[in-house]
Amino acid sequence: MFVATAQDGNEQVYPIAFGYGDSENNLSWEWFLDCLKGALGHIDELVFIFGRHASIEAGISKVFPYATNIIYCWHFAENIKKRFHRNMLQQWFHDRYRAAQSMQHQLIDATHLVILKHVENCGFMTVNQVD
């Protein structure tokens, strides 16, 4: 089963498409993503987050060459843990991920403060009706 989800402005995730294929191979993923593209059309700044499956990556690159691909960090950390059997490496990756999240929140907060200062400095103008 293939599933595509989206996230809205309130960070709520909802399904937008699903399909059934015979297996998770390049041809099946390409078919599903082609159907998804037919339903969605072209979307600027489209981002795919996935678990680093080679067939998904190949399908995205072929069907949505303009899209940004992001590896889902949990899957990436689990792959490191399985391949290297070292929790220290997984912990290092997790710490870098948390630091990046913290930096993102700090940037959002700083941007919000800058916008508020500009709004406060704009002032208000009173408009009176002219007879």
C-alpha positions in Angstrom: 0.0 0.0 0.0 1.3 3.4 -1.0 0.2 6.5 1.0 0.8 10.2 0.5 0.1 12.7 3.3 0.2 16.5 3.6 0.7 18.9 6.5 -1.4 22.0 6.8 -0.4 25.3 8.4 -1.4 24.0 11.9 1.0 21.1 11.5 -1.9 18.6 11.2 -1.2 15.7 8.9 -3.9 14.3 6.6 -3.9 11.7 3.8 -4.2 13.0 0.3 -3.8 9.7 -1.8 -3.3 6.0 -1.4 -2.8 3.2 -3.8 -2.0 -0.5 -4.0 0.9 -2.0 -5.9 2.3 -5.5 -6.3 5.5 -4.6 -4.5 7.7 -1.6 -3.4 9.8 -1.4 -6.6 10.7 1.4 -8.9 7.9 0.8 -11.3 5.2 0.7 -8.6 6.5 3.8 -6.9 6.7 5.6 -10.3 3.1 4.6 -11.1 1.9 5.9 -7.7 3.8 9.2 -7.9 2.7 9.7 -11.5 -1.0 9.3 -10.3 -0.3 11.7 -7.5 1.2 14.3 -9.9 -1.9 13.9 -12.1 -4.1 14.7 -9.1 -2.1 17.5 -7.7 -0.5 19.1 -10.8 2.6 21.2 -10.5 3.3 22.6 -7.0 6.1 25.1 -6.4 8.2 24.4 -3.4 7.0 20.8 -3.1 8.8 18.7 -0.5 8.9 15.0 0.0 9.8 13.5 3.3 10.5 9.7 3.2 12.4 6.9 4.8 15.3 6.7 2.3 13.8 3.8 0.3 15.7 3.7 -3.0 12.6 3.1 -5.1 10.8 6.1 -3.6 13.8 8.3 -4.2 14.1 7.1 -7.8 10.4 7.7 -8.4 10.5 11.2 -6.9 13.5 12.1 -9.0 11.8 10.9 -12.2 8.2 12.2 -11.6 8.9 15.3 -9.5 12.5 16.4 -10.5 11.8 19.9 -9.2 10.8 18.7 -5.7 13.0 18.8 -2.6 13.7 15.4 -1.0 14.2 15.2 2.8 15.1 12.0 4.6 12.9 11.3 7.6 15.3 11.6 10.5 13.9 8.8 12.6 14.3 6.2 9.7 17.8 7.5 9.1 18.8 7.1 12.7 17.3 3.6 12.8 19.3 2.7 9.7 22.5 3.9 11.3 21.6 1.8 14.4 21.0 -1.3 12.3 24.0 -1.0 10.1 26.6 0.1 12.6 25.2 -1.2 15.9 26.5 1.8 17.7 24.2 3.8 19.9 26.9 6.5 20.2 26.6 7.3 16.5 22.8 7.3 16.7 22.9 9.6 19.7 25.3 12.0 17.9 22.8 12.2 15.0 19.9 12.7 17.3 21.7 15.5 19.1 22.4 17.3 15.8 18.8 16.9 14.8 17.6 18.4 18.1 20.0 21.3 17.7 18.7 22.0 14.2 15.1 22.0 15.5 16.0 24.4 18.3 17.8 26.7 15.8 14.7 26.6 13.6 12.5 27.7 16.5 14.9 30.4 17.5 14.9 31.8 14.0 11.1 31.7 13.9 10.9 33.6 17.2 13.5 36.1 16.1 11.7 36.7 12.9 8.4 37.2 14.8 10.0 39.8 17.0 11.4 41.7 14.0 8.0 41.8 12.4 6.4 43.0 15.6 8.9 45.9 15.9 8.2 46.9 12.3 4.4 46.8 12.9 4.8 48.9 16.1 6.9 51.5 14.3 4.4 51.9 11.5 2.1 54.0 13.5 -1.5 54.7 12.6 -3.1 57.4 10.5 -6.5 58.7 11.3 -8.7 59.3 8.3 -11.6 61.7 8.6 -14.6 61.8 6.3 -14.7 64.9 4.1 -18.1 66.4 3.3 
